[in-house]
Amino acid sequence: MLPILMYHGLHRDAASRGRFDAVYSVHPEMFARQLDWLVEHRQRSVLLDEAMAGAHHVDERHVIISFDDGDVSNVDVALPLLAERGLRAEFFITTDFIGQLGMLAPDDIRRLAAAGMGIGSHGRTHAFLQDLHTAALMAELDDSRARLQAICGRPVDALALPGGRGGERELLAAQRLGYRHLLGSVPGPNRRPRRDAFLQRLPITRTLTLDDFAALVQWRGLPPRWMKARHAALQMPKRMLGNDGYQRLRERLL
């Protein structure tokens, strides 16, 4: 089993630096408590290269911490809290967001890389990849990867699907471009993680309690079942409305 935690921004409230999201902005104090729980329960945070090198026999104490989008709180808040505890994380960055208000700058990305963190792609524009024609899809993935490699000076071979939207076409396109680690957002424990499929992740939201966090990491009890049921229930409106329509509805509801 390989739990992969999916974070976005870490914000006290809507006035915090960065881009606050009512669902996905985790309070910094709760994030610190979650990290402390991992340390206390001897969960070792690893990067994708290490985890997948032994994918045929995953260490039950391994966990991957990941962040999407590239919010400035990744370096302001997450980095020092991780470093204090000797933990590492993967940061998936949308490259057109780099340097925008509330988002990481190139020097921030270099700082994350220098601290031993993983740097991966979250697309160039954050477009839903399955909505793009093939040429645009390839450009989205290739341009993002090239820019991140130029910034941090090392290979970038991990991709997290923007919005979790993608299937076999997107997986094969990413593999052709040299991506080796492919992450979606379908909830699950990765009991048998594979390089030829999207890895499952566990979305960590603002209202998640510490007890429920522990249940997700251990994949026990009601929280995992509730998360899977919620994800399945949301697939119908996504199919009916399409990605853009569903996203507009979500924004209005929030």
N, C-alpha and C positions, 0 to 999 in steps of 0.2 A: 504494500500500500504506500502511495506517495501523495499525501495531501499537498495541494498547491493553493495557497491563500491568495485571493485577488483583492487588492486594495486600489484606491484611486488617490484622493487627497486626504490630508489630515488637517482638520480645521476645528477650532473651538466654536466658531459661529460664522455667520455670513459676512462679518466684518474682517475676518482673518485674511491674511495675504494668501492669494491663490484664487482658485475657482471653486467656490462652495457648491456642493450638491446635497440636496436635502436627504437623499437616500445613501449616497456612497461616501460622503465626507465623514470619516471616523474621527471622533474626538481624540486629540493627542494623548490625554490621560488614559483613555480606554485602550488605545494602541499600546501604550507602555505596559499596561496591565496584561494585555494579551502576550506581549513579548516575554514578560516575566513568567507567565504561565508556561510558555514553551521552554524557557530555561529551567524552571523548577521541575518540569516533567521530562527533562533530559531529551528534548526534541532538538536535534541539530539541524540548523538551517544550512542548506547546501545550494549550490548553483546547478543549473540544468546539466552542464557538462558532466559534473561528478555524479549526479543522480542517474542520468541515462547511461553512463558508462557501465553501470552495473544493473541495468534495467531488468535483466533476467533474474536478479536476486536483490530486490530493493530492501534496504535497511529500514525496519519498521520505525526507527527513531528519526528518520529523515523527514524534513518538511521544507517546502520551497515557499518563500515569501515573495510575492510579485506585486508590482504597481503598474497601472496603466495610465496613459495619456501624457504624463510629464508635468504634473503640477509642481509649482515651486516648493510646496511643502515637502516634496520628496527629499530635497536637500536641506531645507530649513529645519524640518522636524524629524523626518524618518531617519535620515543619515546619522545624526548624533545619537538617537535612541538605539539604533542598531549597533553602532560602534561601541557604545557603553557596555553592551552585553556580548560583544564578540560575534554578532550575527551578520549574515549577508542576505542580500535580496536581489531579485531581477527587476530592472526598470525598463518597461516597454514604452517607447517615446514616439509620439506622433510628430514627424519632423516639421510640418508646416506650422505647428504650434510653438516651435522653438523661438524664444525671444519675445513672444507675445506677452501681454500683460498677465501676470499671475502664473506664467509658465517658465520652465527651465530655460536658461541661456546656455550657449555652448560651453562656457567655463564651468557651469554647474554640472553638465554632463561629464566633462573631463574630471571634475572632482569626485563624482560617483565612481567612475572607472578607476581612478587612482586609489580609491579606498577599497578596491577589490570587489565592487558590486558588478553584477551582470548588466549589460546594455543590450536591449533588443528593440525590434521594430514594432510599432503599433500603426503602421501605414504612414503614408505621406500626409493625407488630408483628413484621415479618420472616416473616409467614405466606407460604406458597407461593401465589402469586396464582391459579394455575390451579385450586387446590382450593377457592376461595371462590365463593359465588354472586354474581351480578352486583352487587347492592346493596352487599354487603360489600367486593367488589373496588373499587367506585368510592369508597367511604368510606376504604378503606385508602390509596388513592392521593391522594385529595383532602385528607384530614386531614394526611397527612405533608407534602405540599407547602405547605399553609397554615401549618403550624407552623414549618417551616424558613424560609419567607419572613418570618414575623413575627420570628424570631430574628435573621436576618442582614440584613433590611431591603432585600432585592433579589429580583427574580424567580428562581424555581427552575423550570427547564424540562428537567431531565435526570433520568432514572430508570434505575437498575440493578436488574434482577429479583432479588429474594431467592432464593438458591439456584439462580438461573439458570432457574427454572421458569416458563414462559409461552409463549404462542403468539399466534395472530392475534387472539383475543378480547382478550387483555391489551394487545396493541399498540394496537388500535383504542380501547380504553377510555382508555389513557394519552393518546393523541392527542386524544381528545374533551375531556380535562381541561386540555389546553394543554402537555403535555410534547412537546418537539421532538427530544430526543436520547434514544434508547432502547438500553440495553445489556443483552446477555444474558451467557452464559458459554460459549457454543460456541466452541472454540478455532479461531482463524483469523487471517489477516493483513489482512482488510478490503481486498481488492484494489480493490473498487469500493464504498466506503461509501455507504449510502443512508439517507435520512431515514425511509423507509417500511418499514424492516426493523430487526430488532435487530442492533446492531453486535457483532462477535465480540471476544472478549478472550482474553488469555493468562494463565492462573493462575500466579502466582509462588509456589512452595512452599519450605518450609524446606530441603529437601535438594537443591534445584536448584544445580548448579555454575555458575560464571561462564561457562564455555565453552558450556554448554547454554543459559544465559540469552542469550548473544550469538546462538546459532543460532536461538532463538525470535524475537528481535527482527528478525533478518535473514530469518527464515523459510527457513532453509537446513539441509540435512543431515537426520540421523535424529531429533533431538528433536521437530521439528514433526510428523513422521509418527507417532512414538510417542504424542505427546499426542493427536492425532486418533484413533488406534486405541484408546487407553485410554478416551477420551470415548465413542466408539461402543460399546465393550464394556460400559460402565456403564449404557447405556440399557435393556438387557434387564432387569436386576434392578430398576431404577426402575419399569419398566412392570409387572413381576410383583408387586412389593411395594407399589407406590404410594409417594407422596412421604413420608408419615409412616413407613411400614414401612422404607423404605430408610434414612431418617435414623436411626431407632432402631438398625438393623443397623450403620451407620457408627459411631455412638457406642459401641456395644459393642465393635467391632473396635479402636477407638482407645483 
